[in-house]
Amino acid sequence: MQTIQVGIRFPVEMKKWLEQQAALNRSSQNSEVVRAVRAMMKAAGVQFGDHAPAAPVTKETLNQEATSHDGDDSAIRV
């Protein structure tokens, strides 16, 4: 998989949350952003890499996906 570097500006509070999530999950902030984007792509039924497109999901199943990553209810909510 090829990657590119992208500069993104976040609101201060969002950046603080991202830092906390990365620390809780023992991952990088980049990994947290990629995970969140992949979850949104999956919810939209967009294919990523070798994976088949996901079936359309509801807000409830998206919330389950977001919280299943670390079991923490502070995960992204839609």
N, C-alpha and C positions, 0 to 999 in steps of 0.2 A: 504494500500500500504506500503510495507516495503521499507526502505531506507538504504543506506550505505553512509558513509563519504568517500570522495575521495579528495586527495590533487592534485591540478592542478597548474601548472606553466603557467603564462601568460606573454607575452611581456608587458613592462611597459605601453605603450600607450593603449594597449587593456584593461588593468586593469583600467586605468583612465577612458576610455570610459564606461566600465562596471559600475564603481562607479557612473558616471554621469547618465546613463540610470536608474539605481536603484533609484537614488534621484528623477529624473524626474517622474518616474512611482510610486514613493512612495512604493517601494518594496525592497526586499533584493537582494543582488548580486546573491545569490543562486537561487532565483526565476527567475532572468533574464537569468541565464545560463540554467536552466531547460526549460524555455519557448523557448529559441533558439534551444535547442536540440530537443524538441518536434516538433517545426516547421520543422526542418530538417528531422525528422522521418516521419512526415506527408507527406512531399514532396517526400520521398522515398517510400511511400505507406506501411510503417511499422506500424503494430498495436501496440497501447499502452494501456495497461489496458483493460477496458471494451469497448473501442471504436473500431469500425470496421476500417479496413485499409482505408486510404484515397485514393481517385482516384489519378492517376498520375497528377501532376500539372506542369505548365510551369514556367519559371522564372518570368513572369509577375504576375501570381497568387501567387507565393511565396512572391514576393515583396509586394503585396497587404496584405498578411497575416502578414508580418513583420511590415508594417506601420499601420495596423489597430489596433495594440495593444495600441498605444498611439497617433496616428495621426501625429507623428513626422517623417519627411522625413529622419532623420539621422539614422533610424533603419537599421538593417542588409540588405544589398543588395547582390544579387547573380550575 
